[in-house]
Amino acid sequence: MPEVREFPANTQHIHIMGVGGTAMAALAGLLVAKGYKVTGSDGNVVYPPMSDVLANIGIVPMVGYNKENLTVERPDLVIVGNVVRPTYEEAVYLVEESNIPYMSFPALLGAQFLNQTHNIVVAGTHGKTSTTSIGAWLLEAAGQHPGFLIGGAALNFDTTARAAQTSAERKGFFIIEGDEYNTSFFDRQSPKFVHYRPHAAIITSVEFDHADIYRDLEHCQEAFKKLVAKMPADGCLVVRGDHASVLECVVDPNCEVRRYGKEQEWDGRIDELHTERGSMTFSVLHKGKVVGTFESIMVGEHNLYNQVALVAVMDFYGIPMDDLKEGFLTFKGIKRRQQVLGSPSSVMVIDDFAHHPTAISLTLEGLKMRFGDRRLWAIFEPRSATSRRNTFQQQFAESFDHADIVVIAPAFNQSGIPKEERLNVHNLISDIRARGKEAFCWGDTPDTKMEWSSSDSATVIVQSICNNVQPEDVVAILSNGGFGGIHQKLIAQLSS
């Protein structure tokens, strides 16, 4: 059966291919809450936090994209994640043999959850998950009971997604993380966020990323121009006005545009840092005048402006500043975004999703501001499609300037990348050292061992950290994947 756009009638059992992805796991939660039976498969073992998210809704992912996932218990509908390749056995069986209806994740989301709401789409190369998480809580604290889909786990909620509360009198809000990644292997031309029916949208930044899909920055910008073109006349675009690459995407907008950033219509300033509490007090300015002063645990200039953007959106919808003040004050943070995992042996262990050089730099700068003079370690695994390539070889060296000690893990599975395009970890270490930093490549593949995994690397790195760490150090682990379970291994070793 070909791809379907409308949700099939009489659907009871939905199977999700790529269920371990953050957005896909969130979608699984939405569907379970609606009463559907949901199963899922993924190419690898799913690690926390997403394995915990799935376990909480009763899903144990099937490991491997095998056709048995669809034959042992035949689903009524299959949702195909954009990580799934058409050559996978499960995908081949689905498309060529099964006659089971299938849809992309964005198509299902738009048809089932975004058709009766004011949708706030948070887009950009950086800051999507943090901004969406804070925005969802600001709306909740203001009594709006929003729907949301977050590409991570916000600590104020026990789920990564839920449907909006709507009625005949009240349309309600849905705030969603808008990814520019393509939709699926059967819809390569559409970035996911164009399916989300935006009424308001935030564009935090536009840089070259997703090197497996986009050729260059201009190609990335084409995707964001499609989002701008989708905006309705009564909607609102909130865009980073001091970033030229963002403004180049705002071509002939059909709606109100609010610009934020340094010396923009909507601006912000950090008034005070509280290193003991790990928070900051900041003010938001509109046309040079303070409209609100807030306290937040999301520290750093990049977090400041993400929160300024949210104030501009909430003001568009008439949310009172006093409600926003309470929302910022009570926001607890996001898993994998400057998340404190624990302090065993007085060593603070931080987990963060950063994997692009700009995100790494901003994260480490924020951690330095947040924790003052404590020695800061950065443990980085090049895992994303872009970071495993040499696209940002030099930029990566510069991105660790705010760290005191840098550890680069072996790049994750570069076998599908031509050798001349691969990130060279050892050259990166040399470049970081040339900038005056201590830098190491621990966990590299030994010549004497043929089989070597991310888990093996993590074990070696953890032992090396424990041999060198000091009380009061802050260890930030940066990866967009499971990193071989390094987080749990480090906590356990430091606790023993």
C-alpha positions as CSV (number, residue, x, y, z in Angstrom):
1,M,0.0,0.0,0.0
2,P,1.4,3.5,-0.8
3,E,2.0,6.2,1.7
4,V,-1.3,7.6,3.2
5,R,-1.9,11.2,4.2
6,E,-5.2,10.7,6.0
7,F,-5.3,8.7,9.3
8,P,-6.8,5.3,8.4
9,A,-10.2,4.5,9.9
10,N,-10.4,1.7,12.5
11,T,-6.7,2.0,13.4
12,Q,-6.0,0.4,16.8
13,H,-2.3,-0.8,16.7
14,I,0.4,1.6,15.5
15,H,4.0,0.6,15.0
16,I,6.8,3.2,15.0
17,M,10.0,2.7,13.1
18,G,12.8,4.7,14.8
19,V,11.0,4.8,18.1
20,G,14.2,5.6,20.1
21,G,14.5,9.1,18.6
22,T,13.4,11.9,20.9
23,A,10.5,13.1,18.7
24,M,9.4,9.6,17.8
25,A,9.3,8.6,21.5
26,A,7.3,11.7,22.2
27,L,4.8,10.8,19.4
28,A,4.5,7.3,21.0
29,G,3.5,9.0,24.2
30,L,0.8,11.0,22.4
31,L,-0.6,8.0,20.8
32,V,-0.6,5.9,23.9
33,A,-2.5,8.7,25.7
34,K,-5.1,8.6,22.9
35,G,-5.7,4.9,23.6
36,Y,-3.8,3.3,20.8
37,K,-1.6,0.2,21.2
38,V,1.9,1.3,20.2
39,T,5.0,-0.8,19.4
40,G,8.3,0.3,18.0
41,S,11.6,-0.7,16.6
42,D,15.0,1.0,16.5
43,G,18.4,0.2,14.9
44,N,20.3,0.1,18.2
45,V,19.8,-0.4,21.9
46,V,18.0,2.7,23.2
47,Y,19.7,4.3,26.2
48,P,18.4,6.8,28.8
49,P,16.7,9.2,28.9
50,M,14.7,8.0,25.9
51,S,14.6,4.3,27.1
52,D,13.2,5.6,30.4
53,V,10.6,7.7,28.5
54,L,9.5,4.6,26.5
55,A,9.5,2.3,29.5
56,N,7.2,4.8,31.3
57,I,4.6,4.3,28.5
58,G,5.0,0.6,28.3
59,I,7.1,0.3,25.2
60,V,10.2,-2.0,24.9
61,P,11.8,-1.2,21.5
62,M,12.5,-4.1,19.2
63,V,16.2,-3.9,18.3
64,G,17.0,-4.0,14.6
65,Y,14.9,-3.1,11.6
66,N,13.7,-6.7,10.8
67,K,10.6,-7.7,8.9
68,E,9.6,-9.8,11.9
69,N,8.7,-6.6,13.7
70,L,5.7,-6.4,11.3
71,T,4.9,-10.1,10.7
72,V,4.8,-11.5,14.3
73,E,2.0,-9.1,15.2
74,R,0.7,-7.1,12.2
75,P,0.0,-3.4,13.0
76,D,-2.8,-1.4,11.4
77,L,-0.5,1.6,10.6
78,V,3.2,2.1,10.5
79,I,4.9,5.5,11.3
80,V,8.3,5.8,9.6
81,G,10.9,7.9,11.2
82,N,13.4,9.9,9.1
83,V,16.3,7.8,10.3
84,V,14.9,4.8,8.5
85,R,16.5,4.0,5.2
86,P,14.6,2.4,2.3
87,T,17.1,-0.4,2.2
88,Y,16.4,-1.7,5.7
89,E,14.7,-5.1,5.8
90,E,11.7,-3.8,7.7
91,A,11.2,-0.9,5.3
92,V,11.6,-3.1,2.2
93,Y,8.9,-5.5,3.6
94,L,6.7,-2.6,4.6
95,V,6.7,-0.8,1.2
96,E,7.1,-3.7,-1.2
97,E,5.3,-6.7,0.4
98,S,3.1,-6.0,3.4
99,N,0.3,-3.8,2.1
100,I,0.2,-2.1,5.6
101,P,-0.6,1.6,5.4
102,Y,2.3,3.9,6.4
103,M,2.8,7.6,7.1
104,S,5.6,10.0,8.1
105,F,5.8,11.3,11.6
106,P,5.0,14.9,10.6
107,A,2.1,13.9,8.5
108,L,0.5,12.0,11.3
109,L,1.2,14.8,13.8
110,G,-0.4,17.4,11.6
111,A,-3.5,15.4,10.9
112,Q,-4.2,14.2,14.4
113,F,-2.8,16.8,16.9
114,L,-2.2,20.2,15.2
115,N,-5.4,20.8,13.3
116,Q,-7.4,22.6,16.1
117,T,-4.7,24.6,17.9
118,H,-2.6,27.7,17.8
119,N,0.7,26.1,17.0
120,I,4.0,27.7,18.2
121,V,6.9,26.2,16.2
122,V,10.4,26.6,17.7
123,A,12.9,26.3,14.9
124,G,16.6,27.0,14.5
125,T,20.0,25.2,14.4
126,H,20.4,25.7,18.2
127,G,18.2,26.0,21.2
128,K,15.1,24.3,20.0
129,T,14.6,21.8,22.8
130,S,15.4,24.2,25.6
131,T,13.2,26.9,24.2
132,T,10.3,24.5,23.5
133,S,10.6,23.1,27.0
134,I,10.6,26.5,28.7
135,G,7.7,27.7,26.5
136,A,5.6,24.7,27.4
137,W,6.1,25.3,31.1
138,L,5.4,29.1,30.7
139,L,2.0,28.3,29.1
140,E,1.3,25.7,31.8
141,A,2.2,28.1,34.6
142,A,-0.1,30.6,33.0
143,G,-3.0,28.2,33.2
144,Q,-3.2,27.5,29.4
145,H,-2.9,23.7,29.6
146,P,-0.9,23.5,26.3
147,G,-0.2,20.6,24.1
148,F,3.5,20.1,23.4
149,L,6.0,17.9,21.7
150,I,9.6,18.3,23.0
151,G,12.7,16.6,21.5
152,G,13.9,15.8,25.0
153,A,12.6,15.3,28.5
154,A,11.6,18.5,30.4
155,L,11.8,18.0,34.1
156,N,8.5,19.8,34.8
157,F,6.5,17.2,33.0
158,D,6.3,13.5,33.3
159,T,6.0,13.1,29.5
160,T,7.7,14.5,26.4
161,A,4.4,15.1,24.6
162,R,0.7,15.6,25.3
163,A,-2.3,16.8,23.4
164,A,-3.7,20.3,23.9
165,Q,-6.9,21.0,25.9
166,T,-9.3,22.4,23.4
167,S,-13.1,23.1,23.3
168,A,-15.6,24.8,21.1
169,E,-14.9,28.1,22.9
170,R,-11.1,27.7,23.3
171,K,-8.7,26.7,20.6
172,G,-5.7,26.2,22.9
173,F,-2.0,26.1,22.3
174,F,0.4,23.5,21.0
175,I,4.2,24.3,21.2
176,I,6.5,22.0,19.2
177,E,10.1,21.7,18.4
178,G,10.5,22.3,14.7
179,D,13.2,20.3,13.1
180,E,14.6,21.2,9.6
181,Y,15.6,17.6,9.0
182,N,13.7,16.0,6.1
183,T,10.5,14.2,6.7
184,S,11.1,10.6,5.6
185,F,12.8,8.5,2.9
186,F,9.6,8.8,0.8
187,D,9.4,12.6,1.3
188,R,12.9,13.9,1.0
189,Q,11.9,17.4,-0.2
190,S,10.0,18.7,2.9
191,P,11.6,19.7,6.1
192,K,9.6,18.4,9.0
193,F,8.5,21.7,10.4
194,V,6.5,22.7,7.3
195,H,3.9,20.1,8.3
196,Y,3.3,21.7,11.7
197,R,0.8,24.3,10.7
198,P,2.5,27.2,12.5
199,H,0.6,30.2,13.8
200,A,3.6,31.6,15.6
201,A,7.2,30.6,15.0
202,I,10.6,31.3,16.6
203,I,13.8,31.1,14.5
204,T,16.7,31.1,17.0
205,S,19.6,30.6,14.5
206,V,20.4,29.3,11.0
207,E,23.8,27.6,10.5
208,F,25.1,24.9,8.3
209,D,24.2,21.5,9.9
210,H,22.9,18.1,8.8
211,A,25.7,17.6,6.3
212,D,24.1,14.3,5.2
213,I,21.1,16.2,3.8
214,Y,22.1,19.8,3.1
215,R,25.0,20.9,0.8
216,D,25.8,24.2,2.5
217,L,24.3,27.1,4.5
218,E,22.3,28.4,1.5
219,H,20.7,25.0,1.2
220,C,19.8,25.0,4.9
221,Q,18.3,28.5,4.5
222,E,16.0,27.2,1.8
223,A,14.3,25.0,4.4
224,F,13.7,27.9,6.7
225,K,12.3,30.0,3.9
226,K,9.7,27.3,3.5
227,L,8.7,27.7,7.1
228,V,8.4,31.5,6.7
229,A,6.2,31.0,3.7
230,K,3.8,28.8,5.7
231,M,3.0,31.6,8.2
232,P,-0.6,32.8,8.2
233,A,-1.4,36.5,8.0
234,D,-2.7,36.7,11.6
235,G,0.4,34.9,12.9
236,C,3.7,36.1,14.3
237,L,7.4,35.3,13.4
238,V,9.9,35.9,16.2
239,V,13.4,35.9,14.7
240,R,16.9,36.5,15.8
241,G,17.4,40.0,14.4
242,D,21.1,40.3,14.9
243,H,21.9,37.2,12.9
244,A,22.3,37.9,9.2
245,S,21.7,34.3,8.2
246,V,18.3,34.3,10.0
247,L,17.2,37.5,8.4
248,E,18.1,36.2,5.0
249,C,15.4,33.6,5.5
250,V,12.7,36.1,6.3
251,V,11.7,36.9,2.8
252,D,8.4,38.7,2.2
253,P,6.8,37.5,5.4
254,N,3.0,37.4,5.4
255,C,2.6,38.2,9.1
256,E,3.9,40.3,12.0
257,V,7.7,39.9,12.6
258,R,9.3,40.5,16.0
259,R,13.1,40.8,16.0
260,Y,15.0,39.9,19.2
261,G,18.7,39.9,20.1
262,K,21.4,42.4,20.9
263,E,20.1,46.0,20.3
264,Q,16.9,44.6,18.7
265,E,13.3,45.5,19.3
266,W,13.2,42.8,22.0
267,D,16.5,42.7,23.9
268,G,17.7,41.2,27.2
269,R,20.4,41.6,29.9
270,I,21.8,39.4,32.6
271,D,21.4,41.4,35.9
272,E,22.9,38.9,38.3
273,L,24.5,35.4,38.4
274,H,23.9,33.1,41.4
275,T,26.6,30.5,41.2
276,E,25.5,28.7,44.4
277,R,22.0,28.3,43.1
278,G,23.1,27.8,39.5
279,S,20.7,30.5,38.3
280,M,20.6,34.0,36.8
281,T,18.3,37.0,37.1
282,F,17.7,38.7,33.8
283,S,15.6,41.5,32.3
284,V,13.7,41.6,29.0
285,L,13.5,44.9,27.2
286,H,11.0,46.0,24.6
287,K,12.1,49.0,22.6
288,G,14.7,49.8,25.3
289,K,12.3,49.6,28.3
290,V,12.2,46.8,30.8
291,V,8.9,44.8,30.5
292,G,9.8,42.1,33.0
293,T,12.6,40.8,35.3
294,F,12.9,37.1,35.8
295,E,15.0,34.4,37.5
296,S,15.9,31.2,35.6
297,I,18.3,28.2,36.0
298,M,19.0,28.3,32.3
299,V,22.2,30.4,32.5
300,G,24.3,32.0,29.7
301,E,23.8,34.5,26.9
302,H,22.3,31.9,24.5
303,N,19.7,30.9,27.1
304,L,19.1,34.6,27.9
305,Y,18.0,35.2,24.3
306,N,16.0,32.0,23.9
307,Q,14.0,33.2,26.9
308,V,13.7,36.8,25.4
309,A,12.2,35.2,22.3
310,L,9.6,33.3,24.4
311,V,8.6,36.5,26.2
312,A,8.0,38.1,22.8
313,V,5.8,35.2,21.7
314,M,3.9,35.1,25.0
315,D,3.3,38.9,24.8
316,F,1.9,38.4,21.3
317,Y,-0.7,36.1,22.8
318,G,-1.4,38.4,25.8
319,I,0.1,36.2,28.6
320,P,0.7,38.4,31.7
321,M,4.3,39.1,32.7
322,D,3.5,38.0,36.3
323,D,2.6,34.6,35.0
324,L,5.8,34.4,33.1
325,K,7.8,35.4,36.1
326,E,6.3,32.4,38.0
327,G,6.9,30.2,35.1
328,F,10.6,31.0,34.7
329,L,11.2,30.8,38.5
330,T,9.7,27.3,38.7
331,F,11.2,25.8,35.5
332,K,13.3,22.8,36.5
333,G,15.4,22.2,33.4
334,I,15.7,19.6,30.7
335,K,17.4,16.2,30.6
336,R,20.5,16.4,28.5
337,R,20.6,20.2,28.5
338,Q,23.1,21.3,31.2
339,Q,21.4,18.6,33.3
340,V,23.1,17.8,36.6
341,L,23.1,14.0,37.0
342,G,24.7,14.0,40.4
343,S,27.8,15.0,42.5
344,P,29.4,11.7,43.5
345,S,32.7,12.3,45.4
346,S,32.0,16.0,45.1
347,V,32.4,15.8,41.3
348,M,29.5,17.4,39.4
349,V,28.5,15.3,36.4
350,I,26.6,17.2,33.7
351,D,24.9,15.7,30.6
352,D,24.3,17.9,27.5
353,F,23.2,17.1,23.9
354,A,25.6,19.6,22.3
355,H,27.2,18.3,19.1
356,H,27.6,21.3,16.8
357,P,30.6,23.6,17.5
358,T,28.5,26.6,18.2
359,A,26.3,24.6,20.6
360,I,29.4,23.2,22.4
361,S,30.9,26.7,22.8
362,L,27.6,28.2,24.1
363,T,27.1,25.3,26.5
364,L,30.6,25.4,28.0
365,E,30.4,29.2,28.3
366,G,27.1,28.8,30.1
367,L,28.5,26.2,32.5
368,K,31.5,28.5,33.2
369,M,29.1,31.3,34.1
370,R,26.9,28.9,36.1
371,F,29.6,27.2,38.2
372,G,32.1,30.0,38.6
373,D,35.8,29.0,39.0
374,R,35.3,25.3,39.3
375,R,37.5,23.3,36.9
376,L,35.5,22.3,33.8
377,W,36.0,19.1,31.9
378,A,34.4,18.6,28.4
379,I,34.0,15.0,27.3
380,F,32.9,15.0,23.6
381,E,31.7,12.1,21.4
382,P,31.5,13.1,17.6
383,R,28.3,11.2,16.8
384,S,26.0,13.2,14.6
385,A,26.2,13.1,10.8
386,T,27.9,16.5,10.7
387,S,30.3,16.1,13.7
388,R,31.7,12.8,12.3
389,R,32.8,14.7,9.2
390,N,35.6,17.2,8.9
391,T,33.1,20.0,7.9
392,F,33.9,21.8,11.2
393,Q,37.4,20.4,11.9
394,Q,38.8,23.8,12.8
395,Q,35.7,25.2,14.4
396,F,35.6,22.2,16.8
397,A,39.0,23.2,18.1
398,E,37.8,26.7,18.9
399,S,34.6,25.5,20.5
400,F,36.3,24.1,23.6
401,D,37.9,27.3,24.6
402,H,35.8,27.6,27.8
403,A,36.8,24.2,29.1
404,D,39.9,23.5,31.2
405,I,40.3,19.8,30.2
406,V,39.0,18.3,26.9
407,V,38.6,14.6,26.1
408,I,37.5,13.7,22.6
409,A,36.2,10.1,22.1
410,P,36.7,8.2,18.9
411,A,34.2,9.3,16.3
412,F,31.1,7.1,16.2
413,N,31.0,4.7,13.2
414,Q,32.6,6.6,10.3
415,S,32.5,3.5,8.0
416,G,29.9,5.1,5.7
417,I,31.9,8.3,5.3
418,P,34.7,8.6,2.7
419,K,38.1,8.8,4.4
420,E,38.9,12.2,3.0
421,E,35.6,13.6,4.6
422,R,36.0,12.1,8.1
423,L,36.8,14.2,11.2
424,N,40.3,13.5,12.3
425,V,40.2,13.2,16.1
426,H,43.9,13.2,16.6
427,N,44.4,16.4,14.6
428,L,41.6,17.9,16.6
429,I,43.4,17.1,19.8
430,S,46.6,18.7,18.5
431,D,44.7,21.9,17.5
432,I,43.0,22.1,20.9
433,R,46.4,21.8,22.7
434,A,47.8,24.5,20.4
435,R,45.1,26.8,21.9
436,G,46.6,26.2,25.4
437,K,44.2,23.5,26.6
438,E,44.8,20.1,28.1
439,A,43.3,17.7,25.6
440,F,43.3,13.9,25.2
441,C,41.8,11.2,23.0
442,W,41.1,8.5,25.5
443,G,39.2,5.3,24.5
444,D,40.7,5.0,21.0
445,T,40.6,1.6,19.3
446,P,43.6,-0.5,20.3
447,D,45.5,-2.1,17.4
448,T,45.3,-5.5,19.1
449,K,41.5,-5.6,19.2
450,M,39.3,-6.1,16.1
451,E,35.9,-5.5,17.8
452,W,35.6,-2.2,19.5
453,S,32.5,-0.3,20.5
454,S,31.3,3.0,21.9
455,S,30.7,1.1,25.2
456,D,34.4,0.0,25.2
457,S,35.5,3.6,24.6
458,A,33.2,4.8,27.4
459,T,34.7,2.3,29.9
460,V,38.3,3.5,29.1
461,I,37.3,7.2,29.3
462,V,35.5,6.7,32.6
463,Q,38.5,5.0,34.2
464,S,40.9,7.8,32.9
465,I,38.6,10.5,34.3
466,C,38.4,8.9,37.7
467,N,42.2,8.6,37.7
468,N,42.6,12.4,37.2
469,V,39.5,14.1,38.5
470,Q,39.6,16.3,41.6
471,P,36.8,17.2,44.1
472,E,34.7,20.2,43.0
473,D,35.4,19.5,39.3
474,V,32.6,19.8,36.8
475,V,32.5,17.1,34.2
476,A,30.3,17.9,31.1
477,I,29.5,15.0,28.8
478,L,28.6,16.1,25.3
479,S,26.9,13.8,22.8
480,N,23.7,13.5,20.8
481,G,23.6,9.7,21.5
482,G,24.0,7.1,24.3
483,F,27.8,7.4,24.3
484,G,28.1,3.7,25.3
485,G,26.4,4.3,28.6
486,I,29.2,6.6,29.8
487,H,26.9,8.7,32.1
488,Q,25.9,5.7,34.3
489,K,29.4,4.2,34.2
490,L,30.9,7.5,35.4
491,I,28.4,8.0,38.2
492,A,28.9,4.4,39.4
493,Q,32.7,4.6,39.3
494,L,32.8,7.9,41.2
495,S,30.3,6.6,43.7
496,S,32.3,3.4,44.5
